[in-house]
Amino acid sequence: RNECAKDLRKALEAVADMGYEGVEFAGFYGYPAGVIRDMLNDLGLEVAGAHIPITLLLGEEFSKTVKYHEELGNKYLVVPWIPEEMRNSREAWMKTASLFNDLAERLKPFGMRTGYHNHMEEFKPLNGESGWNLFFKSTSKDVIMQLDVGNAMHGGVSWEGILEIIREFPG
């Protein structure tokens, strides 16, 4: 992030020089979508997704976000964090899952998908079940599961637990 904030093009050049074919963004550093798209094209890179705040998918921000990502050529809008009130109870997780299902449906006509990227908090037990399980048992298959294994393990999930998650939610 620090390198991207200093000089996005230089950071993208380094990624391309390492042999990567795509980039998943975690910020756009004030650049217009077309400028980033042109940088990626110049460097032979593709956009592989982006982490965006949930607020950019709500209300009036939804259409602005879709327009930005259409111009960028990004099809994967992954939320990397949600506020505590969206995850502090079983009911909150159910409401959040319903929101993501609705967002997934709204994005379909644009050829885009949304999803969620975990940190540690999603694996805290709520009445014997993790928020992660509550959430993804209640979302459609159109909602992307981005399992960050390191964060899950820091949240107390064992290696066997990681394998169980993969088996329970194939694809």
Protein Blocks (a to p, Z undefined) as FASTA:
>chain_A
ZZmmmommlmmmmmmmnopabdcdebjehpafklmmmmmmmnopacfbdcddfklmgcjl
lmmmmmmmmmnopabdcdfbdcfklmmbfklmmmmmmmmmmmmmmmmmnopacdddddfk
lmpceehiafklmmmmmpcfklccdddfklmmmnopafklmmmmmmmmgZZ
